[in-house]
Amino acid sequence: MSKQLKFNSHTHLNEEVRFINKDKVKLTDLLERLNEEKKKERNSNIALSVAAVSAVTVFGIILSL
C-alpha cells in the first residue's frame, strides 16, 4: 500500500508540473508568431498595392482612348 501511495503522489506532482509548463509562454514562440504575422501583413500590403496600381493603370488607359 505504501508503494501505491508514493506512486499516486508522484503522478500527481508530474501532472502539476505539466500544468505549470503549459501556462508558460516561450519568447521564441512569440517572436516566431510575430514574424509570421509580419510576413502575412507585408504580403497583403503588396497585393493591395498591386491591385491599386493596376486599377489606376487601367483607368488611365481607358481615359487615354
C-alpha positions in Angstrom: 0.0 0.0 0.0 2.8 2.4 0.7 4.2 1.9 -2.8 0.8 2.7 -4.3 0.5 5.9 -2.2 4.0 7.1 -3.3 3.2 6.3 -7.0 -0.1 8.3 -6.8 1.6 11.3 -5.1 4.4 11.2 -7.7 2.0 11.0 -10.6 0.0 13.9 -9.1 3.2 16.1 -8.9 4.0 15.3 -12.5 0.6 16.4 -13.6 1.0 19.7 -11.7 4.4 20.3 -13.4 2.9 19.7 -16.8 0.1 22.1 -16.0 2.5 24.7 -14.9 4.6 24.3 -18.0 1.6 24.8 -20.2 0.9 28.2 -18.7 4.4 29.5 -19.5 4.9 31.4 -22.7 8.1 30.9 -24.6 9.7 34.1 -26.0 10.9 32.3 -29.1 7.4 31.1 -29.9 6.1 34.6 -29.6 8.8 36.1 -31.8 8.2 33.4 -34.4 4.5 34.1 -34.4 5.2 37.9 -34.7 7.5 37.3 -37.7 4.8 35.2 -39.4 2.2 37.9 -38.9 4.6 40.5 -40.3 5.1 38.4 -43.4 1.4 37.9 -43.9 0.8 41.6 -43.4 3.6 42.5 -45.8 2.2 40.1 -48.5 -1.3 41.5 -48.1 0.0 45.1 -48.4 1.9 44.2 -51.6 -1.2 42.6 -53.1 -3.3 45.7 -52.2 -0.7 47.9 -53.7 -0.5 45.9 -56.9 -4.3 46.0 -57.2 -4.3 49.8 -56.7 -1.6 50.4 -59.3 -3.4 48.1 -61.7 -6.7 49.9 -61.2 -5.0 53.3 -61.8 -3.3 52.0 -64.9 -6.5 50.6 -66.4 -8.3 53.8 -65.6 -5.5 55.8 -67.3 -5.6 53.6 -70.4 -9.4 54.0 -70.6 -9.1 57.8 -70.3 -6.5 58.0 -73.0 -8.7 56.3 -75.5 
